[in-house]
Amino acid sequence: MLYQNKYRIESARLKGWDYTNNAWYYITICTKNKSCFFGRIAKERMCLSAVGKIVEEEWLATPKIRRDLELDEWIIMPNHIHGIIIIDNKNVETHGYASLQVKQNLSNIVRGFKSSCTTKIHQAGFKDFVWQPRFYDHIIRNEKSLHEIRHYIHYNYLKWDEDEEYAK
């Protein structure tokens, strides 16, 4: 697709879906080139590096900083993070045409998380750290899907050695 005579990557977001909708979202965010900045798997356990600890800190701070959301199951792997984010935008009061409260949006949440992580990681001296552009998301629509995703996240580290996509 061309935009102003340049190629543009189409959005990976679900067409027609409003990402401010109250919903449960499964997301995966990767490092650029799948570089293992966040730590390593040793004896079936994730051992976080200094960068991984910053990412963990920022992930846990997410619901404190950004209102109307909760975190469910999540895991930091050597080069990516999986998590379930629950957006529960409260009723927005309006005065005339202007809204007094901004609804949460999945892309803004991820952008804010990545930005705060990057700033703190670079301040800690890891200047070569970069996220992969974009992120993967899946809208969780039922209990069965939620259960399967929670299971996948919880046991993800056990499959690290077998995963050709990530284990580099």
JOFENGI-V420540 format. One record per run of one state. SS is the DSSP state (A for helix, B for strand, O for the rest). FROM is the first residue (numbers start at 1). TO is the last residue. If there is no record, write none. Layout:
ss | from | to
SS | FROM | TO
SS | FROM | TO
This chain:
ss | from | to
O | 1 | 1
B | 2 | 3
O | 4 | 5
B | 6 | 7
O | 8 | 22
B | 23 | 31
A | 32 | 34
O | 35 | 38
B | 39 | 42
O | 43 | 44
B | 45 | 48
O | 49 | 49
A | 50 | 65
O | 66 | 68
B | 69 | 76
O | 77 | 79
B | 80 | 87
O | 88 | 93
B | 94 | 95
O | 96 | 97
B | 98 | 99
O | 100 | 105
A | 106 | 123
O | 124 | 130
B | 131 | 131
O | 132 | 135
B | 136 | 140
O | 141 | 142
A | 143 | 162
O | 163 | 168
